[in-house]
Amino acid sequence: MNNVMEFILLGLTQNTELQKFTFLVVFMAFVVTLTGNLLIIITVSTSKALRSPMYFFLSQLSLIDSCLSSSITPKMLADSLTVRKIISFKGHPPTTKGCMTQVFIEHLFGAAEIILLSVMAYDRYVAICKPLHYTAIMSPQVCGLLVGVAWAGGFLHATVQILFIVWLPFCGPNVIDHFMCDLYPLLKLVCMDTHTLGLFVAANSGFICLLTFLLLVVSYVVILCSLRTYSLEGRHKALSTCVAHITVVVLFFVPCIFEYLRPVTMMPIDKAVAVFYTTITPMLNPLIYTLRNAEVKNAVKKLWMKS
């Protein structure tokens, strides 16, 4: 039985002065996020020097980051300027984005990014550990297939999450102490025992994040060990791309593991962690890859000079 048609979001803070400050900070971060990621997408698609699979995957990562941030941040910014922050349960009228739609989109792009980061690690493994076979293994067809798997995996994960949450009974109250709809804040409002449900979320989201993160760490250890056979120049170039990948992996996975690999509890730091992986991490990714990669920097400079 579901008696709740809409939820009231408490937002990042209920302090009026602090709301204005957070609006400015998040708005600036959002603008930088869209600008940086769109710049990466345009640069990779127009530069002949960035035709390798690594840059194709980078442009897909920028696309996912842009979509992830755009699905959460505009609503958060709008709510920070209003007193009553309301989001409908499923979207009423149908043209509006409801709570379930927000959960679906968030997990679609989040899961797609997890799979894509794994694909990018595999790409670096083949490039460094099997350089003579790299072109044959990472063909354009294979790259396209891997990106398709990332999007399909994200869609499947998000669908499972929605089918899991949409049938739960929400009898009231309907106040969510967060700036967005997510699994744990919603489970706190379900009028039934959520212990088993929490284990499902921890398995479907938290454990998958942890397992993928550990596999990525092992893969990068193997990659770094393989660099001993490289020349000093080759080692430096490979290290620069690997360090960028590792940094992005840590920035994305650690907050996700913290958020989902635990019992159904809400902590004061949860909102800050959610802001970090929905706004700050997508903003930092283009900066990390641009600053650590001379080819990307040169391509961006050429694009800037042409325009």
Residue, then its C-alpha position, 0 to 999 in steps of 0.5 A: m500500500n503506497n499512500v505517498m505521492e510526493f516527497i519533501l527534500l530537506g536539501l543540503t542545509q536548512n540554513t538560509e545564508l548557507q544555502k546561498f553559499t552552497f548555491l554559488v559553490v555548486f553552480m560554479a562546480f557545475v559550470v566547470t564540470l560541463t565546460g571541462n567535459l564538453l571540451i574533452i568530448i569536442t577535442v577528442s572527436t575533432s583531433k586526429a592526434l587523439r584517435s586511440p581507444m584510450y581517448f575514445f573511452l575518455s570521451q565516453l567518460s566525459l559524456i557519462d560525467s556530464c549526464l550524471s552531474s546534469s541529472i542531479t545538480p540542476k534540481m539541487l540548485a533550484d531547490s536551494l532557492t526555494v523554501r519547499k522542496i518537493i519531488s513527486f514519487k513517479g513523476h506527476p504530471p508524466t512530463t516531470k522528473g519524479c523521485m523514481t526517475q532520479v534514482f534510475i538515472e543516477h544508477l544508470f550513469g553510476a553503473a555505466e561509469i563503473i563498467l567504463l572505468s574497468v574497460m579503461a583499466y583493461d585498455r591500459y593493461v593491453a597497451i602496456c602488457k601486450p603492446l604488440h597485440y594492442t591494435a588487434i585486440m582493441s579494434p574499433q569494433v571491440c571498443g564500440l562493443l565495450v562501450g555498449v556493454a557499459w551502457a547496457g550494464g548501467f541500464l540493467h543495474a538501474t532497472v533492477q534498482i527501480l524494480f526493487i524500490v518502486w513496489l515498496p510501501f511508503c505510508g508516511p512520513n514523506v520527508i527525505d533528509h537529503f537533496m536527492c532521492d537515493l536508496y538509503p534515504l528512501l528505505k528509511l521511509v519504508c513502512m516495513d522491516t528494511h534489514t533484508l532490503g539493506l542487505f540487497v542494496a549492499a550486495n547489488s551496489g556496495f559489494i559490486c563497487l568494492l569487488t570492482f575496485l579491488l579488481l582494478v587495484v590488482s590490475y594496476v599493480v600488475i600494470l605497474c610491475s610490467l613497467r620495469t621492462y620499459s625504458l625510462e621515457g616509456r615508463h614515465k609516459a605509461l605512469s602518467t596515464c596510469v596515475a590519472h586513471i588510478t586517481v579517477v578510480v579512487l575519487f569515484f569508488v571510495p565515496c560509492i563504497f562508503e555510501y552503499l556498503r553498510p547497513v541502512t543508516m543515514m550519517p551527517i556526512d552523507k550529503a557531502v559525500a553525495v555532492f562529491y561523487t555527483t558534482i566534484t568528481p565529474m568536475l575533477n576528471p577532465l582536469i586530472y586527464t588534461l593536466r597529466n596528459a601532454e597529448v590532450k593538452n596540446a590538442v586542447k591548445k590547437l582547438w583553442m587556437k582554431s576557435 
